[in-house]
Amino acid sequence: MHILEKYIAALNNLDADSLAQCFSEGAIFEDKAAPTVWRYEGRENIREIFKKALNRKPGEMIATIYSLEGNTMDYVCISYKGTPKEIISCCTGTALLKNGLIDEYYVRKCEKK
């Protein structure tokens, strides 16, 4: 399984510890697709922010990869809180890897529909 697939699986399982283990010790995480720009450095800081961000019920939001090429993926986050389901965001995530872990990860709003 590709490290980005492991990242999405941990995100969907609300597992901040497993998600953090996808990152190197000194990793950089930057998300400009979120309503507020996130930039965190270090695995422990990434773990802590995701512990807060993943504070929801299982299945309320699911991320689905629809394209994975090399170390770049396009994915969509869908909210299942209400009816009908709602697309929260369409994102492109690009990773730079170090020893098989994400060393730098950049999220942007997806250009594709």
C-alpha positions as CSV (number, residue, x, y, z in Angstrom):
1,M,0.0,0.0,0.0
2,H,1.3,3.4,-0.9
3,I,2.1,5.8,2.0
4,L,-0.6,8.2,0.7
5,E,-3.2,5.4,0.8
6,K,-2.2,4.7,4.4
7,Y,-2.6,8.4,5.2
8,I,-6.1,8.5,3.7
9,A,-7.0,5.2,5.6
10,A,-5.9,6.7,8.9
11,L,-7.8,9.9,8.1
12,N,-11.0,7.9,7.4
13,N,-10.5,5.8,10.6
14,L,-10.1,8.9,12.7
15,D,-6.7,7.5,13.8
16,A,-4.3,10.4,14.5
17,D,-1.6,8.1,15.7
18,S,-1.5,6.0,12.6
19,L,-1.8,9.1,10.5
20,A,1.2,10.7,12.3
21,Q,3.2,7.5,11.7
22,C,3.0,8.2,7.9
23,F,5.2,11.2,8.5
24,S,9.0,11.5,9.2
25,E,10.0,12.9,12.5
26,G,10.7,16.4,11.1
27,A,7.9,16.4,8.5
28,I,6.2,19.5,7.2
29,F,2.4,19.4,6.6
30,E,0.8,22.4,4.8
31,D,-2.9,22.5,3.8
32,K,-4.1,25.5,1.8
33,A,-7.4,23.7,0.8
34,A,-8.8,24.1,4.3
35,P,-10.8,27.2,5.3
36,T,-7.9,28.2,7.5
37,V,-4.4,27.5,6.2
38,W,-2.6,24.8,8.2
39,R,1.2,24.6,8.5
40,Y,2.7,22.3,11.0
41,E,6.2,21.0,11.4
42,G,7.2,17.8,13.2
43,R,5.4,14.5,13.6
44,E,4.2,15.2,17.1
45,N,2.7,18.6,16.1
46,I,1.0,16.9,13.1
47,R,-0.4,14.2,15.5
48,E,-1.8,16.8,17.9
49,I,-3.5,18.9,15.3
50,F,-5.1,15.8,13.7
51,K,-6.3,14.6,17.2
52,K,-8.3,17.8,17.3
53,A,-9.3,17.8,13.7
54,L,-10.5,14.2,13.7
55,N,-12.8,14.7,16.7
56,R,-16.0,13.5,15.0
57,K,-18.1,10.4,14.7
58,P,-16.9,7.6,12.4
59,G,-18.3,7.9,8.9
60,E,-19.3,11.6,9.1
61,M,-16.6,12.5,6.6
62,I,-14.9,10.1,4.1
63,A,-11.9,10.9,1.9
64,T,-11.7,9.0,-1.4
65,I,-8.7,9.0,-3.7
66,Y,-9.6,9.2,-7.3
67,S,-6.2,9.6,-8.8
68,L,-2.8,8.5,-7.4
69,E,0.3,9.1,-9.6
70,G,3.7,8.8,-8.1
71,N,3.6,10.9,-4.9
72,T,0.6,13.1,-5.9
73,M,-3.0,12.2,-5.3
74,D,-6.3,13.8,-6.0
75,Y,-9.0,13.1,-3.5
76,V,-12.4,14.3,-2.5
77,C,-13.7,14.7,1.1
78,I,-17.5,14.0,1.4
79,S,-19.6,14.8,4.4
80,Y,-22.3,12.3,5.4
81,K,-23.6,14.3,8.3
82,G,-26.7,15.4,6.5
83,T,-28.9,14.4,3.6
84,P,-27.9,14.6,0.8
85,K,-24.2,13.9,1.2
86,E,-22.1,17.0,0.5
87,I,-18.6,17.4,-1.1
88,I,-16.6,19.4,1.5
89,S,-13.4,19.7,-0.6
90,C,-11.6,18.4,-3.7
91,C,-7.9,18.3,-3.0
92,T,-4.5,17.6,-4.6
93,G,-1.9,16.3,-2.1
94,T,1.8,16.1,-3.1
95,A,4.3,14.4,-0.9
96,L,8.1,14.4,-0.8
97,L,9.2,11.1,0.8
98,K,12.2,10.3,3.0
99,N,12.9,6.6,3.9
100,G,9.4,5.6,2.8
101,L,7.7,8.3,5.0
102,I,6.1,11.6,4.1
103,D,8.7,14.3,4.8
104,E,6.8,17.2,3.2
105,Y,3.1,17.2,2.3
106,Y,1.3,20.0,0.5
107,V,-2.5,20.1,0.0
108,R,-4.1,22.5,-2.4
109,K,-7.6,22.8,-3.8
110,C,-8.0,20.5,-6.7
111,E,-8.0,21.9,-10.2
112,K,-9.9,18.9,-11.6
113,K,-13.6,18.2,-11.3
